[in-house]
């Protein structure tokens, strides 16, 4: 997935589902900024990017994806509990 696509999808999700995200919305908004930094780093000349920088960019992206997966799981769990309780 391209980081620009991820940034766009994350911004849309925050806008559409912000009310459901509760206090996590701030953390997700911070991740939008980190994605901007990752995109800027990846858009540099590949020869200017050290191995350490590449690894760091991948770690940041992986942490963002982990956070999103966790949030998705929480929302699904909440929805399932609501259906079973309703």
TORLUMLUM-225507 format. One record per residue: residue number from 0; chain; y, z, x of N, C-alpha, C in turn. Coordinates in steps of 0.1 Angstrom, whole numbers, plus 2048, in hexadecimal, padded with zeros to 3 digits. Example, Ala and Ser with C-alpha at 12.3 -4.5 7.8 and 13.67 -1.06 7.14 Angstrom:
BEGIN
{resi=0 | chain=A | n_c2=7C7 | n_c3=84E | n_c1=884 | ca_c2=7D3 | ca_c3=84E | ca_c1=87B | c_c2=7DF | c_c3=84E | c_c1=884}
{resi=1 | chain=A | n_c2=7EA | n_c3=847 | n_c1=880 | ca_c2=7F5 | ca_c3=847 | ca_c1=889 | c_c2=800 | c_c3=84F | c_c1=881}
END
This chain:
BEGIN
{resi=0 | chain=A | n_c2=7F4 | n_c3=800 | n_c1=808 | ca_c2=800 | ca_c3=800 | ca_c1=800 | c_c2=80C | c_c3=800 | c_c1=809}
{resi=1 | chain=A | n_c2=816 | n_c3=7F8 | n_c1=805 | ca_c2=822 | ca_c3=7F8 | ca_c1=80D | c_c2=82B | c_c3=804 | c_c1=80A}
{resi=2 | chain=A | n_c2=832 | n_c3=809 | n_c1=814 | ca_c2=83A | ca_c3=815 | ca_c1=812 | c_c2=845 | c_c3=812 | c_c1=808}
{resi=3 | chain=A | n_c2=84A | n_c3=806 | n_c1=807 | ca_c2=855 | ca_c3=803 | ca_c1=7FD | c_c2=84F | c_c3=804 | c_c1=7EF}
{resi=4 | chain=A | n_c2=843 | n_c3=800 | n_c1=7ED | ca_c2=83C | ca_c3=801 | ca_c1=7E0 | c_c2=83A | c_c3=80F | c_c1=7DC}
{resi=5 | chain=A | n_c2=836 | n_c3=817 | n_c1=7E6 | ca_c2=834 | ca_c3=825 | ca_c1=7E4 | c_c2=841 | c_c3=82C | c_c1=7E0}
{resi=6 | chain=A | n_c2=84B | n_c3=829 | n_c1=7E7 | ca_c2=859 | ca_c3=82F | ca_c1=7E4 | c_c2=85D | c_c3=82B | c_c1=7D6}
{resi=7 | chain=A | n_c2=85B | n_c3=81F | n_c1=7D3 | ca_c2=85F | ca_c3=81A | ca_c1=7C5 | c_c2=857 | c_c3=821 | c_c1=7BA}
{resi=8 | chain=A | n_c2=84A | n_c3=822 | n_c1=7BC | ca_c2=841 | ca_c3=828 | ca_c1=7B2 | c_c2=844 | c_c3=837 | c_c1=7B1}
{resi=9 | chain=A | n_c2=847 | n_c3=83D | n_c1=7BC | ca_c2=84A | ca_c3=84C | ca_c1=7BC | c_c2=857 | c_c3=84E | c_c1=7B5}
{resi=10 | chain=A | n_c2=861 | n_c3=846 | n_c1=7B8 | ca_c2=86E | ca_c3=848 | ca_c1=7B1 | c_c2=86D | c_c3=846 | c_c1=7A2}
{resi=11 | chain=A | n_c2=865 | n_c3=83C | n_c1=79E | ca_c2=863 | ca_c3=83A | ca_c1=78F | c_c2=85B | c_c3=845 | c_c1=789}
{resi=12 | chain=A | n_c2=851 | n_c3=84A | n_c1=790 | ca_c2=849 | ca_c3=855 | ca_c1=78A | c_c2=852 | c_c3=862 | c_c1=789}
{resi=13 | chain=A | n_c2=85A | n_c3=864 | n_c1=793 | ca_c2=863 | ca_c3=870 | ca_c1=792 | c_c2=86D | c_c3=86F | c_c1=786}
{resi=14 | chain=A | n_c2=872 | n_c3=863 | n_c1=784 | ca_c2=87B | ca_c3=861 | ca_c1=779 | c_c2=874 | c_c3=862 | c_c1=76C}
{resi=15 | chain=A | n_c2=868 | n_c3=85C | n_c1=76B | ca_c2=861 | ca_c3=85C | ca_c1=75E | c_c2=85B | c_c3=86A | c_c1=75A}
{resi=16 | chain=A | n_c2=856 | n_c3=870 | n_c1=765 | ca_c2=84E | ca_c3=87C | ca_c1=762 | c_c2=854 | c_c3=889 | c_c1=768}
{resi=17 | chain=A | n_c2=861 | n_c3=888 | n_c1=76C | ca_c2=867 | ca_c3=894 | ca_c1=772 | c_c2=866 | c_c3=8A1 | c_c1=76A}
{resi=18 | chain=A | n_c2=866 | n_c3=8A0 | n_c1=75D | ca_c2=865 | ca_c3=8AC | ca_c1=755 | c_c2=858 | c_c3=8B2 | c_c1=756}
{resi=19 | chain=A | n_c2=84D | n_c3=8AB | n_c1=759 | ca_c2=840 | ca_c3=8B0 | ca_c1=75A | c_c2=83D | c_c3=8B6 | c_c1=768}
{resi=20 | chain=A | n_c2=845 | n_c3=8B2 | n_c1=772 | ca_c2=843 | ca_c3=8B6 | ca_c1=780 | c_c2=847 | c_c3=8C4 | c_c1=783}
{resi=21 | chain=A | n_c2=850 | n_c3=8CA | n_c1=77B | ca_c2=854 | ca_c3=8D7 | ca_c1=77E | c_c2=85B | c_c3=8D9 | c_c1=78C}
{resi=22 | chain=A | n_c2=858 | n_c3=8E4 | n_c1=792 | ca_c2=85E | ca_c3=8E7 | ca_c1=79F | c_c2=859 | c_c3=8DD | c_c1=7AA}
{resi=23 | chain=A | n_c2=84F | n_c3=8D6 | n_c1=7A8 | ca_c2=84A | ca_c3=8CC | ca_c1=7B2 | c_c2=853 | c_c3=8C0 | c_c1=7B3}
{resi=24 | chain=A | n_c2=85C | n_c3=8BE | n_c1=7AA | ca_c2=865 | ca_c3=8B2 | ca_c1=7AA | c_c2=86D | c_c3=8B2 | c_c1=7B7}
{resi=25 | chain=A | n_c2=871 | n_c3=8BE | n_c1=7BC | ca_c2=879 | ca_c3=8BE | ca_c1=7C8 | c_c2=871 | c_c3=8BA | c_c1=7D4}
{resi=26 | chain=A | n_c2=865 | n_c3=8BE | n_c1=7D5 | ca_c2=85C | ca_c3=8BA | ca_c1=7E0 | c_c2=85A | c_c3=8AB | c_c1=7DF}
{resi=27 | chain=A | n_c2=858 | n_c3=8A6 | n_c1=7D4 | ca_c2=855 | ca_c3=897 | ca_c1=7D2 | c_c2=862 | c_c3=88F | c_c1=7D6}
{resi=28 | chain=A | n_c2=86D | n_c3=894 | n_c1=7D2 | ca_c2=87A | ca_c3=88E | ca_c1=7D6 | c_c2=87C | c_c3=88E | c_c1=7E5}
{resi=29 | chain=A | n_c2=878 | n_c3=899 | n_c1=7EC | ca_c2=878 | ca_c3=89A | ca_c1=7FA | c_c2=86F | c_c3=88F | c_c1=800}
{resi=30 | chain=A | n_c2=864 | n_c3=88D | n_c1=7FA | ca_c2=85A | ca_c3=883 | ca_c1=7FF | c_c2=860 | c_c3=875 | c_c1=7FE}
{resi=31 | chain=A | n_c2=869 | n_c3=872 | n_c1=7F4 | ca_c2=870 | ca_c3=866 | ca_c1=7F3 | c_c2=878 | c_c3=863 | c_c1=800}
{resi=32 | chain=A | n_c2=87F | n_c3=86D | n_c1=805 | ca_c2=887 | ca_c3=86C | ca_c1=811 | c_c2=87E | c_c3=86A | c_c1=81D}
{resi=33 | chain=A | n_c2=872 | n_c3=871 | n_c1=81D | ca_c2=869 | ca_c3=86F | ca_c1=829 | c_c2=864 | c_c3=860 | c_c1=828}
{resi=34 | chain=A | n_c2=861 | n_c3=85B | n_c1=81D | ca_c2=85C | ca_c3=84D | ca_c1=81C | c_c2=867 | c_c3=843 | c_c1=821}
{resi=35 | chain=A | n_c2=873 | n_c3=846 | n_c1=81E | ca_c2=87E | ca_c3=83E | ca_c1=823 | c_c2=87E | c_c3=83E | c_c1=833}
{resi=36 | chain=A | n_c2=87C | n_c3=84A | n_c1=838 | ca_c2=87B | ca_c3=84B | ca_c1=847 | c_c2=86F | c_c3=843 | c_c1=84D}
{resi=37 | chain=A | n_c2=864 | n_c3=844 | n_c1=846 | ca_c2=857 | ca_c3=83D | ca_c1=84A | c_c2=85A | c_c3=82E | c_c1=849}
{resi=38 | chain=A | n_c2=860 | n_c3=82A | n_c1=83E | ca_c2=863 | ca_c3=81B | ca_c1=83D | c_c2=86C | c_c3=816 | c_c1=848}
{resi=39 | chain=A | n_c2=876 | n_c3=81E | n_c1=84B | ca_c2=87F | ca_c3=81A | ca_c1=856 | c_c2=878 | c_c3=81A | c_c1=863}
{resi=40 | chain=A | n_c2=86F | n_c3=823 | n_c1=865 | ca_c2=867 | ca_c3=823 | ca_c1=872 | c_c2=85E | c_c3=818 | c_c1=873}
{resi=41 | chain=A | n_c2=858 | n_c3=814 | n_c1=868 | ca_c2=84E | ca_c3=809 | ca_c1=868 | c_c2=855 | c_c3=7FB | c_c1=869}
{resi=42 | chain=A | n_c2=862 | n_c3=7FB | n_c1=865 | ca_c2=869 | ca_c3=7EE | ca_c1=865 | c_c2=86F | c_c3=7EC | c_c1=873}
{resi=43 | chain=A | n_c2=86E | n_c3=7F5 | n_c1=87C | ca_c2=872 | ca_c3=7F2 | ca_c1=88A | c_c2=869 | c_c3=7E9 | c_c1=890}
{resi=44 | chain=A | n_c2=86D | n_c3=7E4 | n_c1=89C | ca_c2=865 | ca_c3=7DB | ca_c1=8A4 | c_c2=858 | c_c3=7E3 | c_c1=8A8}
{resi=45 | chain=A | n_c2=84D | n_c3=7DD | n_c1=8A5 | ca_c2=840 | ca_c3=7E5 | ca_c1=8A8 | c_c2=83F | c_c3=7E9 | c_c1=8B7}
{resi=46 | chain=A | n_c2=845 | n_c3=7E2 | n_c1=8C0 | ca_c2=845 | ca_c3=7E6 | ca_c1=8CE | c_c2=84E | c_c3=7F2 | c_c1=8D1}
{resi=47 | chain=A | n_c2=857 | n_c3=7F5 | n_c1=8C8 | ca_c2=860 | ca_c3=800 | ca_c1=8C9 | c_c2=85A | c_c3=80D | c_c1=8C4}
{resi=48 | chain=A | n_c2=84E | n_c3=80C | n_c1=8BD | ca_c2=848 | ca_c3=817 | ca_c1=8B7 | c_c2=83C | c_c3=81C | c_c1=8C0}
{resi=49 | chain=A | n_c2=83E | n_c3=829 | n_c1=8C5 | ca_c2=833 | ca_c3=82E | ca_c1=8CE | c_c2=827 | c_c3=832 | c_c1=8C5}
{resi=50 | chain=A | n_c2=81C | n_c3=834 | n_c1=8CC | ca_c2=810 | ca_c3=838 | ca_c1=8C5 | c_c2=812 | c_c3=845 | c_c1=8BE}
{resi=51 | chain=A | n_c2=819 | n_c3=84E | n_c1=8C4 | ca_c2=81C | ca_c3=85B | ca_c1=8BE | c_c2=824 | c_c3=859 | c_c1=8B1}
{resi=52 | chain=A | n_c2=82E | n_c3=851 | n_c1=8B2 | ca_c2=836 | ca_c3=84E | ca_c1=8A6 | c_c2=82E | c_c3=848 | c_c1=89B}
{resi=53 | chain=A | n_c2=825 | n_c3=83F | n_c1=89E | ca_c2=81C | ca_c3=838 | ca_c1=894 | c_c2=813 | c_c3=843 | c_c1=88D}
{resi=54 | chain=A | n_c2=80E | n_c3=84B | n_c1=895 | ca_c2=805 | ca_c3=856 | ca_c1=890 | c_c2=80D | c_c3=85F | c_c1=887}
{resi=55 | chain=A | n_c2=819 | n_c3=863 | n_c1=88B | ca_c2=822 | ca_c3=86B | ca_c1=883 | c_c2=825 | c_c3=865 | c_c1=875}
{resi=56 | chain=A | n_c2=828 | n_c3=858 | n_c1=875 | ca_c2=82C | ca_c3=851 | ca_c1=869 | c_c2=81F | c_c3=851 | c_c1=860}
{resi=57 | chain=A | n_c2=814 | n_c3=84F | n_c1=865 | ca_c2=807 | ca_c3=84F | ca_c1=85D | c_c2=805 | c_c3=85D | c_c1=858}
{resi=58 | chain=A | n_c2=807 | n_c3=867 | n_c1=860 | ca_c2=805 | ca_c3=875 | ca_c1=85B | c_c2=80F | c_c3=878 | c_c1=84F}
{resi=59 | chain=A | n_c2=81B | n_c3=874 | n_c1=850 | ca_c2=825 | ca_c3=876 | ca_c1=846 | c_c2=820 | c_c3=86F | c_c1=839}
{resi=60 | chain=A | n_c2=81C | n_c3=862 | n_c1=83B | ca_c2=818 | ca_c3=85B | ca_c1=82F | c_c2=80B | c_c3=861 | c_c1=829}
{resi=61 | chain=A | n_c2=802 | n_c3=865 | n_c1=831 | ca_c2=7F6 | ca_c3=86C | ca_c1=82C | c_c2=7F9 | c_c3=879 | c_c1=825}
{resi=62 | chain=A | n_c2=803 | n_c3=881 | n_c1=82A | ca_c2=806 | ca_c3=88D | ca_c1=823 | c_c2=80D | c_c3=88A | c_c1=815}
{resi=63 | chain=A | n_c2=815 | n_c3=880 | n_c1=815 | ca_c2=81B | ca_c3=87C | ca_c1=808 | c_c2=810 | c_c3=878 | c_c1=7FE}
{resi=64 | chain=A | n_c2=807 | n_c3=870 | n_c1=803 | ca_c2=7FC | ca_c3=86B | ca_c1=7FA | c_c2=7F3 | c_c3=877 | c_c1=7F5}
{resi=65 | chain=A | n_c2=7F1 | n_c3=881 | n_c1=7FE | ca_c2=7EA | ca_c3=88D | ca_c1=7FA | c_c2=7F1 | c_c3=895 | c_c1=7EF}
{resi=66 | chain=A | n_c2=7FE | n_c3=896 | n_c1=7F1 | ca_c2=806 | ca_c3=89D | ca_c1=7E7 | c_c2=806 | c_c3=896 | c_c1=7DA}
{resi=67 | chain=A | n_c2=807 | n_c3=889 | n_c1=7DA | ca_c2=807 | ca_c3=881 | ca_c1=7CE | c_c2=7F9 | c_c3=883 | c_c1=7C7}
{resi=68 | chain=A | n_c2=7EE | n_c3=882 | n_c1=7CE | ca_c2=7E1 | ca_c3=883 | ca_c1=7C9 | c_c2=7DF | c_c3=891 | c_c1=7C3}
{resi=69 | chain=A | n_c2=7E4 | n_c3=89C | n_c1=7C9 | ca_c2=7E3 | ca_c3=8A9 | ca_c1=7C4 | c_c2=7EB | c_c3=8AB | c_c1=7B7}
{resi=70 | chain=A | n_c2=7F7 | n_c3=8A5 | n_c1=7B7 | ca_c2=800 | ca_c3=8A6 | ca_c1=7AB | c_c2=7F9 | c_c3=89E | c_c1=79F}
{resi=71 | chain=A | n_c2=7F3 | n_c3=893 | n_c1=7A2 | ca_c2=7EC | ca_c3=88B | ca_c1=798 | c_c2=7E1 | c_c3=893 | c_c1=792}
{resi=72 | chain=A | n_c2=7D9 | n_c3=89A | n_c1=79B | ca_c2=7CE | ca_c3=8A2 | ca_c1=796 | c_c2=7D3 | c_c3=8AD | c_c1=78E}
{resi=73 | chain=A | n_c2=7DE | n_c3=8B4 | n_c1=791 | ca_c2=7E3 | ca_c3=8BF | ca_c1=789 | c_c2=7E7 | c_c3=8BA | c_c1=77B}
{resi=74 | chain=A | n_c2=7EE | n_c3=8AE | n_c1=77B | ca_c2=7F3 | ca_c3=8A9 | ca_c1=76E | c_c2=7E7 | c_c3=8A5 | c_c1=765}
{resi=75 | chain=A | n_c2=7DD | n_c3=89F | n_c1=76B | ca_c2=7D1 | ca_c3=89C | ca_c1=764 | c_c2=7CA | c_c3=8A8 | c_c1=75E}
{resi=76 | chain=A | n_c2=7C9 | n_c3=8B2 | n_c1=767 | ca_c2=7C2 | ca_c3=8BF | ca_c1=763 | c_c2=7CA | c_c3=8C5 | c_c1=757}
{resi=77 | chain=A | n_c2=7D7 | n_c3=8C6 | n_c1=759 | ca_c2=7E0 | ca_c3=8CB | ca_c1=74E | c_c2=7DE | c_c3=8C3 | c_c1=741}
{resi=78 | chain=A | n_c2=7DD | n_c3=8B6 | n_c1=742 | ca_c2=7DB | ca_c3=8AE | ca_c1=736 | c_c2=7CE | c_c3=8B0 | c_c1=730}
{resi=79 | chain=A | n_c2=7C3 | n_c3=8B2 | n_c1=738 | ca_c2=7B6 | ca_c3=8B4 | ca_c1=733 | c_c2=7B5 | c_c3=8C2 | c_c1=72C}
{resi=80 | chain=A | n_c2=7BC | n_c3=8CC | n_c1=732 | ca_c2=7BC | ca_c3=8D9 | ca_c1=72C | c_c2=7C3 | c_c3=8D9 | c_c1=71F}
{resi=81 | chain=A | n_c2=7CE | n_c3=8D1 | n_c1=71E | ca_c2=7D6 | ca_c3=8D0 | ca_c1=712 | c_c2=7CD | c_c3=8C9 | c_c1=707}
{resi=82 | chain=A | n_c2=7C6 | n_c3=8BF | n_c1=70A | ca_c2=7BD | ca_c3=8B8 | ca_c1=700 | c_c2=7B2 | c_c3=8C2 | c_c1=6FC}
{resi=83 | chain=A | n_c2=7AC | n_c3=8C9 | n_c1=705 | ca_c2=7A1 | ca_c3=8D2 | ca_c1=701 | c_c2=7A6 | c_c3=8DE | c_c1=6F9}
{resi=84 | chain=A | n_c2=7B2 | n_c3=8E2 | n_c1=6FB | ca_c2=7B8 | ca_c3=8EE | ca_c1=6F4 | c_c2=7BF | c_c3=8EA | c_c1=6E7}
{resi=85 | chain=A | n_c2=7C2 | n_c3=8DD | n_c1=6E6 | ca_c2=7C9 | ca_c3=8D8 | ca_c1=6DA | c_c2=7C1 | c_c3=8D3 | c_c1=6CF}
END
